[in-house]
Amino acid sequence: MNGLSHLNGATALVTGANGFIGSHLVDQLLDSGCTVHGLVRQSSDLKWLDASRVHLHRVDLAQADFQIPALEDIDYIFHCAGLTKAKSRSGYFKVNATACSNLYEQCQKRAGRIKGIVHLSSLAATGPSPQGGLVDETTPCRPVTFYGQSKLAGEEIALRFSDSLPVTVLRPPVVYGPREENFFTFIKGVHKGWGLQIGKAGKELSLIYVADMVQAMLMASAPSQQRGCSYFVTDGRVHAWEQVAKECARIMDVRLRTLKIPEGLLTPVALLFEAWASCGSRPALFDRQRMIDIRQSSWSASPEKFFTELEFEPQYDLSRGLAETIHWYQQQKWF
């Protein structure tokens, strides 16, 4: 691929290698001629990784004494690991922020060797956008959830090391594509003929297809790339949730009915899920933090800085990205 020659024959480390974005990144790194080391938790599901092609290391980033394996050989680091669900604010910060300090302190020991570090943050680190408007890299960060606050703290830690390490921070919005399970819940509802509308209509968001996101990460790792910068990366459009649902329905040839859910119902439902989760070790599927996300009118960002400085152009518009995603779900018999 254009702009990826620096990866041929290089050695890359991917944290969260078994995750949705991490596993797609590993695939592309291998295809680009890299030797890949992947960090995964002891309990990680490795179904999306080819263990015969990846050097897998079971490391718990939440442990203060974790060590980066094979650090002396690493040319590029892609920090994808993170928590999107936790039972407490401290749970988010332990992995999304505190672990970054240890990670980059170890990297600093090999500062002359490492050629590029891509730190995966999130639009949530900045916070929602005004309806009809976009946030960009000059927008003050005002995260509204524990997740967003922890991602902001993590990228601030990463950028503090940018004087000695070649760090670039990327802030994607919702990333969708094959293997993704949260977005699949939305598509599964459409497949059954339901388009959910929570509160007022007209809610907007930015999106990016996973193949474009991976391409952006690989380009951002290039040694020629300016360091110590943060960028938003999207497909370049702002989408209405209603239009996303209609496009999914068109692709699946489904007649769509709108199910309107008053925002007032979110709090009791969230409390119910939290009470249920309190009896186990796993976080709730839906809680008051997720409720804050859903209530926002817009989660939209401008990717123009990234597009201009890295000459990046997404290859997937919404129709193509959704079509490939839905086709993959169908092939895997997820519905």
C-alpha positions as CSV (number, residue, x, y, z in Angstrom):
1,M,0.0,0.0,0.0
2,N,1.1,3.6,-0.6
3,G,3.0,5.2,2.2
4,L,3.7,1.9,4.1
5,S,7.1,1.0,2.7
6,H,8.6,1.8,6.1
7,L,6.9,-1.2,7.6
8,N,8.4,-3.8,5.2
9,G,10.8,-6.0,7.2
10,A,10.1,-4.0,10.4
11,T,9.1,-5.4,13.8
12,A,5.9,-4.1,15.3
13,L,4.3,-4.4,18.8
14,V,0.5,-4.3,19.1
15,T,-1.2,-4.0,22.5
16,G,-4.7,-5.3,22.5
17,A,-3.8,-7.4,19.5
18,N,-6.8,-9.7,19.8
19,G,-9.4,-6.9,19.9
20,F,-11.5,-5.6,17.1
21,I,-9.2,-2.9,15.8
22,G,-6.0,-4.6,17.0
23,S,-6.7,-7.9,15.2
24,H,-7.4,-6.0,11.9
25,L,-4.2,-4.1,12.4
26,V,-2.2,-7.2,13.0
27,D,-3.5,-8.7,9.7
28,Q,-2.4,-5.6,7.8
29,L,1.0,-5.4,9.5
30,L,1.7,-9.0,8.5
31,D,0.6,-8.3,5.0
32,S,2.9,-5.3,4.9
33,G,5.9,-7.5,5.7
34,C,6.2,-7.0,9.4
35,T,7.2,-9.3,12.2
36,V,4.4,-8.8,14.8
37,H,4.4,-9.2,18.5
38,G,1.0,-9.0,20.2
39,L,0.2,-8.3,23.8
40,V,-3.0,-10.0,25.0
41,R,-4.4,-10.7,28.5
42,Q,-4.3,-14.2,30.0
43,S,-8.0,-14.6,29.5
44,S,-8.1,-13.1,25.9
45,D,-10.1,-14.8,23.2
46,L,-7.7,-15.3,20.3
47,K,-10.2,-16.3,17.6
48,W,-9.3,-13.4,15.3
49,L,-5.5,-14.0,15.5
50,D,-3.4,-16.5,13.5
51,A,-1.1,-17.7,16.3
52,S,1.2,-19.3,13.8
53,R,2.1,-15.9,12.4
54,V,2.1,-13.7,15.5
55,H,4.4,-13.7,18.5
56,L,1.8,-13.6,21.3
57,H,2.7,-12.5,24.8
58,R,0.2,-12.7,27.7
59,V,0.6,-9.5,29.6
60,D,-1.8,-7.7,32.0
61,L,-1.3,-4.0,31.4
62,A,-3.3,-3.3,34.5
63,Q,-0.5,-4.8,36.6
64,A,2.0,-2.1,37.6
65,D,5.0,-4.4,37.1
66,F,4.2,-5.6,33.6
67,Q,7.1,-5.8,31.2
68,I,7.2,-5.3,27.4
69,P,8.6,-8.4,25.8
70,A,11.2,-8.2,23.0
71,L,11.4,-4.4,23.5
72,E,15.0,-4.4,22.2
73,D,13.7,-5.6,18.8
74,I,10.7,-3.3,18.3
75,D,10.6,-0.6,15.6
76,Y,7.0,0.4,15.8
77,I,4.4,0.3,18.6
78,F,0.6,0.5,18.3
79,H,-1.1,1.0,21.6
80,C,-4.7,-0.3,21.0
81,A,-5.4,-1.9,24.4
82,G,-8.0,-0.2,26.5
83,L,-11.3,-0.7,28.4
84,T,-14.6,0.5,26.9
85,K,-16.6,-0.9,29.8
86,A,-15.7,-0.9,33.5
87,K,-17.6,-1.1,36.8
88,S,-16.0,2.1,38.2
89,R,-14.1,5.2,37.2
90,S,-10.9,3.8,38.7
91,G,-11.4,0.7,36.5
92,Y,-11.3,2.8,33.4
93,F,-8.3,4.8,34.6
94,K,-6.2,1.8,35.6
95,V,-6.0,0.5,32.1
96,N,-6.7,3.5,29.9
97,A,-4.4,5.9,31.7
98,T,-2.2,4.5,34.5
99,A,-0.9,1.6,32.3
100,C,0.3,4.1,29.8
101,S,2.9,5.5,32.2
102,N,4.6,2.2,32.6
103,L,4.3,1.4,28.9
104,Y,6.0,4.6,27.8
105,E,8.6,4.6,30.6
106,Q,9.8,1.3,29.3
107,C,9.8,2.6,25.7
108,Q,11.9,5.5,26.8
109,K,14.7,3.0,27.6
110,R,14.8,2.3,23.8
111,A,14.0,5.8,22.7
112,G,16.8,5.7,20.0
113,R,15.5,2.5,18.6
114,I,11.8,3.0,18.3
115,K,10.8,4.7,15.0
116,G,7.1,5.3,15.6
117,I,4.4,5.0,18.3
118,V,0.7,5.3,17.5
119,H,-1.5,5.8,20.6
120,L,-5.1,5.0,19.9
121,S,-7.4,7.4,21.9
122,S,-11.0,8.3,21.1
123,L,-13.4,11.2,20.2
124,A,-14.7,10.6,23.7
125,A,-11.6,12.2,25.0
126,T,-12.7,15.5,23.6
127,G,-16.4,15.1,24.2
128,P,-19.6,15.6,22.1
129,S,-19.9,18.3,19.4
130,P,-22.6,20.9,19.2
131,Q,-25.5,19.8,16.9
132,G,-24.7,20.9,13.4
133,G,-21.0,21.5,14.3
134,L,-17.8,19.6,14.5
135,V,-15.0,19.4,17.1
136,D,-11.4,19.6,15.8
137,E,-7.9,19.6,17.3
138,T,-8.3,23.1,18.6
139,T,-11.5,22.3,20.6
140,P,-11.0,22.3,24.4
141,C,-11.3,18.7,25.7
142,R,-14.4,18.3,27.9
143,P,-15.1,14.6,28.2
144,V,-18.5,13.7,29.6
145,T,-17.9,10.1,30.7
146,F,-15.4,8.1,32.8
147,Y,-14.3,6.4,29.6
148,G,-13.6,9.7,27.9
149,Q,-11.9,11.2,30.9
150,S,-9.6,8.1,31.1
151,K,-8.8,8.2,27.4
152,L,-7.9,11.9,27.7
153,A,-5.6,11.1,30.6
154,G,-4.0,8.3,28.6
155,E,-3.2,10.5,25.6
156,E,-1.9,13.3,27.9
157,I,0.5,10.8,29.4
158,A,1.6,9.6,25.9
159,L,2.2,13.2,24.7
160,R,4.3,14.0,27.8
161,F,6.8,11.4,26.4
162,S,6.8,12.9,22.9
163,D,10.0,14.9,23.5
164,S,11.9,11.6,23.6
165,L,9.5,9.2,21.9
166,P,7.9,9.5,18.4
167,V,4.3,9.5,19.6
168,T,1.3,10.3,17.5
169,V,-2.3,10.2,19.0
170,L,-5.3,9.3,16.9
171,R,-8.9,10.0,18.1
172,P,-11.4,7.9,16.1
173,P,-15.1,8.1,16.4
174,V,-17.3,5.0,16.2
175,V,-15.3,2.4,14.3
176,Y,-17.3,-0.4,12.6
177,G,-16.6,-3.4,10.4
178,P,-16.2,-7.2,10.5
179,R,-15.6,-8.7,14.0
180,E,-17.2,-5.7,15.8
181,E,-19.8,-6.8,18.3
182,N,-21.3,-3.5,19.7
183,F,-22.2,-2.1,16.3
184,F,-23.5,-5.5,15.4
185,T,-26.2,-5.1,18.1
186,F,-27.5,-2.1,16.2
187,I,-27.4,-3.9,12.9
188,K,-29.1,-7.0,14.4
189,G,-32.0,-4.8,15.5
190,V,-32.3,-3.4,12.0
191,H,-32.2,-6.9,10.6
192,K,-35.3,-7.6,12.7
193,G,-37.0,-4.6,11.2
194,W,-36.4,-2.1,14.1
195,G,-34.7,1.2,14.0
196,L,-34.3,2.6,17.5
197,Q,-34.8,6.3,18.1
198,I,-33.8,7.3,21.6
199,G,-35.2,10.7,22.5
200,K,-35.3,13.4,19.8
201,A,-34.6,12.5,16.2
202,G,-31.7,14.0,14.3
203,K,-28.8,12.7,16.4
204,E,-25.5,12.8,14.4
205,L,-22.2,11.0,14.6
206,S,-18.9,10.5,12.8
207,L,-18.0,7.0,11.7
208,I,-15.0,5.2,10.1
209,Y,-14.7,1.7,8.6
210,V,-12.1,-0.4,10.3
211,A,-9.9,-0.9,7.1
212,D,-9.6,2.9,6.8
213,M,-8.8,3.2,10.5
214,V,-6.0,0.7,10.2
215,Q,-4.6,2.4,7.1
216,A,-4.6,5.7,9.0
217,M,-2.7,4.1,11.9
218,L,-0.1,2.6,9.6
219,M,0.4,5.9,7.9
220,A,0.7,7.8,11.2
221,S,3.5,5.5,12.3
222,A,5.9,6.6,9.5
223,P,9.2,8.0,10.7
224,S,8.7,11.1,8.6
225,Q,5.5,11.9,10.5
226,Q,5.4,14.9,12.8
227,R,5.4,13.8,16.4
228,G,3.6,15.0,19.5
229,C,0.4,15.6,17.5
230,S,-3.2,14.5,18.0
231,Y,-5.6,13.9,15.1
232,F,-9.2,13.1,14.5
233,V,-9.8,10.4,11.9
234,T,-13.2,9.8,10.3
235,D,-14.7,8.9,6.9
236,G,-15.1,12.6,6.3
237,R,-18.8,12.7,6.7
238,V,-21.4,13.4,9.4
239,H,-24.2,10.8,9.6
240,A,-27.6,10.8,11.1
241,W,-28.4,7.6,13.0
242,E,-31.7,7.4,11.1
243,Q,-29.8,7.4,7.8
244,V,-27.4,4.7,9.0
245,A,-30.4,2.5,10.0
246,K,-32.1,3.1,6.6
247,E,-28.9,2.2,4.7
248,C,-28.6,-1.0,6.7
249,A,-32.2,-1.8,6.0
250,R,-31.7,-1.1,2.3
251,I,-28.7,-3.4,2.1
252,M,-30.5,-6.2,3.9
253,D,-33.8,-5.6,2.0
254,V,-35.7,-5.1,5.3
255,R,-38.7,-3.0,5.9
256,L,-37.8,-0.6,8.8
257,R,-40.1,0.4,11.6
258,T,-39.0,3.1,14.1
259,L,-39.2,2.2,17.7
260,K,-39.1,5.4,19.8
261,I,-37.8,5.2,23.3
262,P,-38.2,8.2,25.6
263,E,-34.9,9.3,27.2
264,G,-36.7,9.2,30.6
265,L,-36.6,5.4,30.4
266,L,-32.8,5.3,30.2
267,T,-32.1,5.9,33.9
268,P,-34.3,3.1,35.4
269,V,-33.0,0.7,32.7
270,A,-29.4,1.6,33.5
271,L,-30.0,1.2,37.2
272,L,-31.5,-2.2,36.6
273,F,-28.5,-3.4,34.5
274,E,-26.1,-2.0,37.1
275,A,-27.9,-3.8,39.9
276,W,-27.7,-7.1,37.9
277,A,-24.0,-6.6,37.2
278,S,-23.2,-5.9,40.8
279,C,-23.8,-9.6,41.5
280,G,-21.0,-10.6,39.1
281,S,-17.5,-9.6,38.0
282,R,-18.4,-8.2,34.6
283,P,-19.5,-4.6,34.0
284,A,-23.1,-3.9,33.0
285,L,-23.9,-4.0,29.3
286,F,-25.8,-0.7,29.7
287,D,-25.2,1.7,32.6
288,R,-25.5,5.4,33.4
289,Q,-22.2,6.2,31.7
290,R,-23.4,4.7,28.5
291,M,-26.7,6.7,29.0
292,I,-24.7,9.9,29.0
293,D,-23.2,8.9,25.6
294,I,-26.6,8.2,24.1
295,R,-28.2,11.4,25.3
296,Q,-25.7,13.6,23.3
297,S,-27.1,15.2,20.1
298,S,-23.9,14.8,18.2
299,W,-20.5,13.0,18.3
300,S,-18.9,14.5,15.2
301,A,-15.4,15.5,14.4
302,S,-13.4,17.2,11.6
303,P,-10.6,15.0,10.1
304,E,-9.3,17.8,7.8
305,K,-6.0,18.2,9.7
306,F,-5.2,14.5,9.3
307,F,-6.4,14.4,5.7
308,T,-4.2,17.3,4.8
309,E,-1.0,16.6,6.7
310,L,-0.9,12.9,5.9
311,E,-2.6,13.1,2.5
312,F,-5.1,10.5,3.7
313,E,-8.2,9.7,1.8
314,P,-10.7,7.1,3.1
315,Q,-11.6,4.3,0.7
316,Y,-14.9,3.4,2.3
317,D,-18.0,5.5,2.3
318,L,-21.0,4.5,4.5
319,S,-22.7,2.4,1.8
320,R,-19.6,0.3,1.0
321,G,-18.5,0.0,4.6
322,L,-21.9,-1.2,5.8
323,A,-22.3,-3.6,2.8
324,E,-19.0,-5.3,3.6
325,T,-19.7,-5.4,7.3
326,I,-23.2,-6.9,6.9
327,H,-21.9,-9.4,4.3
328,W,-19.3,-10.6,6.8
329,Y,-21.9,-10.9,9.5
330,Q,-24.1,-13.0,7.2
331,Q,-21.1,-15.2,6.1
332,Q,-20.3,-15.8,9.8
333,K,-24.0,-16.6,10.4
334,W,-24.3,-14.0,13.2
335,F,-27.9,-13.6,12.1
